[in-house]
Amino acid sequence: MSISLLAPLCALLYLAATGLQLLRLSKQHKKLDRGIFALGLFALASHALIVWKIVFHDAGVDLGIFKVAALISLVINLACVTSLTRRPLQNLLIVLFPLSAITVLVATFAPDTTPLLGNLSAGMILHISSSILAYAVLTLAAIQAIVLALQDYQLKNRQTHGIIQVLPPLQLMEAMLFELLWIGVALLTIAIASGGVFIDDIFNQSLVHKTVLTIAAWLLFSTLLWGHYQLGWRSNTAVRFTLIGFGLLVLAFFGSKLVLELILHRG
């Protein structure tokens, strides 16, 4: 099947899984339905094939903004679906799957924004892969933080209806958030360290904003983890730090690529 046909099919599978999960939420079912899981797996398989076709070429790798968005959304979904075996993260699929449908369609049909990168060294592959994995895990953490904030708000206002009825206990939600943050910060540390070693000048004009914002995000996340275990920071503080740190990462990665590729045409 051609990519131009596979991409709409993939998007439909994602949206169908989203619709079924929303239906289960409306009926206050907490467990993930097998039908939703099957639809998600088919969508992930087609998503992976699309990413392989549009990102990896014989002449090199296409790391344009739209292609990377599709790659990152694939990694995020894989991380979330894999985590379902031990953590109840299925409600995050309501956000992740529609966004993935959009990234797949845009990456498939949007024009190329950057030339192919060839002859990548092992060090650069480590830097790129750890960056993508860190971004994926911290995206999950940011979505988890939003859900946690909503749950905390409903509990404090004694609202017993709505999403709170299908969520795990607040302490488990917090534990899940900090697990994601630990993994994300570890991966981000590898990404920053490998960038410093294998990129000739990470503070040159085209990279300085990305470097500074990424380091600032790392400092925020690290401060939050230290504050949680040393000072007992929880709930609203964790949510604020997580969302601000994630915002800095979005600006660092997609903000810089947006300016360079779509405005300055310097992919």
N, C-alpha and C positions, 0 to 999 in steps of 0.2 A: 504494500500500500504506500502511495506517495505521501510525503510529509504534509502537503497541502490538504489532504483528506484526513490524515491521522490527527493533525492538530485540532480541528473542530470536534472530532470524535473524542479525543482526550478531554477537551473542555466540557463536553456534554457529560462524560462519565464523572468528572469532578463535581459538576453542578447537580447531577442526580444524587450523588452521595451526600452532598450538602443538604439537599432537600429532604432526603430521608432522615438525616440526623436532626434537622430542625423539627420534623414531624415527631420523632421520638422524644425530643425535648419537650414539645408541647404536651405530650402525654406523660411526661415526668418519668421516662425510663432512663435509668442511670447507666446500664451496661451497653456496650457497643454491639450493635446488631451484626450478624454474620453477613447479611446482604450488603450492608454499608462497607464492611471490611473488604468484601470481594470486589465491589465497585471501585473502592480505593486502590486495591492492588492492581486491577486492570488499568486504571488511570495512571498509576505510578509506572507500570511497565511501558505504556505508550509514551509517557512523559520522558522516561529514560531513553527510549529509542529516538525521540525527537531531539533531545539534547545531544545525544551522540552524533546525530547527523548534522546539526547546525553549528556545534561548537568544535568538534574534532574533525580535522581534514588532513588529507595526505600532506599538504603543504605547510600545515601548522595549526595553531589553535586560534579560534575567534573568541576574543574576550571583550567584545563590544557590550555596551550597557544592556541591551535587550537580551542578548544571548546569556550573559552572566546572570541576569535576573531569573531567567528560566532555569539555569543550573542551580542557583541558590535555592529557589523554591523547591526544586526536586530534592535537594539535600535536606531541607527543612522537613519536608513531608516524610522522607525516609526516616529521619531521626524521630519524628513524632510517632509514626506507625510502629517503629521498632520499640519505642518506649511504652506502647500500649500493653505490652506483655507484662509489665510490672507496675505501671502507673496509669491512673485514669485521666488521660489527656485527650479523650475523644472529643470533648467540647471545643478544643482548639481547632478541630477540623472545619468548623463552621466558618472560621476566618481564613484558614490556610488554603482550603480547596478552591474557593472562588478566586482568590488572588492568584493561585497557580493556573487556573483556567485562563485568566487574563494574560499572565506572563508567557504562557505557551503560545497563545494566538499572536501576541505582539512580536515575540521572538521569531516566529515562523514567517510572518508576512511583512514585518517592518524591514526597511532597507538596511544594509550593512553600514556600520558607523566607524569601523576601525579596520586596518589591515590585519592579516593573519600574523601571529607570532610563531616563528619557527626556531628550531634548535634551542629549546629551553633547557637550561642546566638542571641537574638534580636539586640544587639549592633553590632555584626559582620555582620548581614544581612544589617543593616543600612549602615555600612561602605562599604561593597561590592557593594550594590545597588547604593549608591551615587557616588562611584568611577566610576562605569560603566556609569551612566548617565552623569557625568561630562566629561568623556572621549568622549562620543558620541556627546555631544553638542559642545565641543571644537574642535572635528574633523570637524563638520560642519563649525565652525568659521574659521578653517584653510583653508578649501576648498573655502569658501567665500572670504577669504583674497587673495587667488591666483587669483580668478576671478576678484576681485576688482583691483589688481595690473595690470592685463592684460588690463582691461577697462581703467584705468588711463593712462597707456602707450599709448594706441591707441588714446586717446583724446589729450594727449600732443603732439603726432606726427601727429595729424590731419588725422588719418586713419578712414575713415567713413564706411569701409566695414568689413565684418567678424562678429565676435561674438558681437561686440559693438552694432550692429543693433537689436539684440534680447534681450539685457539686459535692465533692468530698469535704470533710471537716476542714476548718480554717487552718489548723496546725499542719495538716498534711499538705494543703495548698502552699503554705509558706515553705515547708520542707522541700517540696518539688521545685519551687522557685530558686531556692539557694543551691540545690543540686545542679540545676541548669546553669546558674551563675558560676559555680566552681568549674564546671566543664568548659564553659565559654571563655572564662578568664585564662584558664590553662592553655587553650587553643590560641587565644589572642596573644598571649605571651610568646608562644612559639612563632606566630606570624610576625610580631614586631622584631623579635630577636633574629629570625632568619632574614627579614628584610634589611636589618642593619648589617648583616654579614654579607649577603649575596647581591644586594643592590648597590651599585657604585656610589650613588649620592642620594640618600633618601630625603635630603633637605634641598634638592634642586628646585627650580621654580615650579615645575609641573607636579611635584610630589609633596611640597612643603605643607600645603593645607591638609592633605590626606594624612601625612605623618603626625602633624601636631594634633589634629582632632582625634586620631586613633589613640595616641598616647594619653590624651586628656580623658578619653572614654575608659581606657585601661585603668587610669588612676582613680576614676570615680567608682568603677566596679570593685577594684581592690580595696578602696576605702570602705565601701559598703560591706564587703566580706569581713574585713577587720572589725568594723563597728558592730556587726552582728554577733561575732563570737567573743569580742572583748567588752562591748558596752551594751549588748542586748538589743541592738536596733532591730525593729520588726515592722511589719505591716506598712503603714503609710510612708515611713522613711525608706523602707526597702523599695516600695513602688516608685517613689520620686527618683531615687538614685538610679534605679534600673531604667526608667523611661528617659531620663536625661542622658544617661550614658549611651543608650541605644540611639537616641536622636543624634548624638555626636557621631556615632558610627555611620548612620545613614548619610549624614552630611559629608563625612570623610570619604566614603566609598562612592555612593551614587551621586552625591553633589558634585564631586570633582569630575567624575566621568561625564555627567550631564553637561558641565561647562566645556570640558575639553572636546568631547565628541560631537555634541549637538549644536553648541554655540560657536566654539572656536574652530571646529572641524580639525582637531589635532589628535586623532585617535592614535 
